[in-house]
Amino acid sequence: MDDKEINTTEEEPIVLEDTSNDVSFENVDDEGVEESQDAKIKKLRTEIVKLHKERAEYLTGWQRTKADYVNQSRVHTEERADLLKTAARKTILTILPSMDTYDLARANTSSWSAVDANWRMGIEYIFQQLLNGLETQSLKKFGAVGDTFDTTLHESVEAIQVSDRIQDNTVMTVLQSGYMLHEKVIRPARVNVGIFEIEN
């Protein structure tokens, strides 16, 4: 066997680099990337405009619905109030004849004073309670001697000639009291009116 030198030293392994996936950015088209970004921005802006438009439409619709609801509620409240006033007016008009009878009885002073004082005071107290109750419902009695005649409040039954100019166009006699409900006349006062005429 020949004596030969054997190289027992280990050699470093050779590593080959895989360059198949290397990408060179030197030749990339920058305009293509910019165009893609511009397209996305344009799309987003279009979407924003669309969303703003939809938001405005929804807001307008909501505001219109709210306004309709408020108006309907107001109309309903007014109609209900008018209905209650009409019902109150009808009820009060049925009571007025009894109140007129009381006024006529009081106007006959001789007969009224001849009645037992305790009984008379009781009737006056009951009538005042009734009147107070009706006043809480906004009923107001009007028409008194000395008032200035007003065609919106009074109905003239007879003109009475007077000698004093101060009494001209004034209420001389109240034949039937007038009544207002919620500041509206439901029945005018029936009165005699003084007329002053200068004698020739």
Sequence and secondary structure as in RCSB ss.txt:
>XXXX:A:sequence
MDDKEINTTEEEPIVLEDTSNDVSFENVDDEGVEESQDAKIKKLRTEIVKLHKERAEYLTGWQRTKADYVNQSRV
HTEERADLLKTAARKTILTILPSMDTYDLARANTSSWSAVDANWRMGIEYIFQQLLNGLETQSLKKFGAVGDTFD
TTLHESVEAIQVSDRIQDNTVMTVLQSGYMLHEKVIRPARVNVGIFEIEN
>XXXX:A:secstr
                   TT   GGG  HHHHHHHHHHHHHHHHHHHHHHHHHHHHHHHHHHHHHHHHHHHHHH
HHHHHHHHHHHHHHHHHHHHHHHHHHHHHHHH HHHHHHS HHHHHHHHHHHHHHHHHHHTTTEEEE  TT B  
TTTEEEEEEEEES GGGTTBEEEEEE EEEETTEEEE EEEEEEEE    
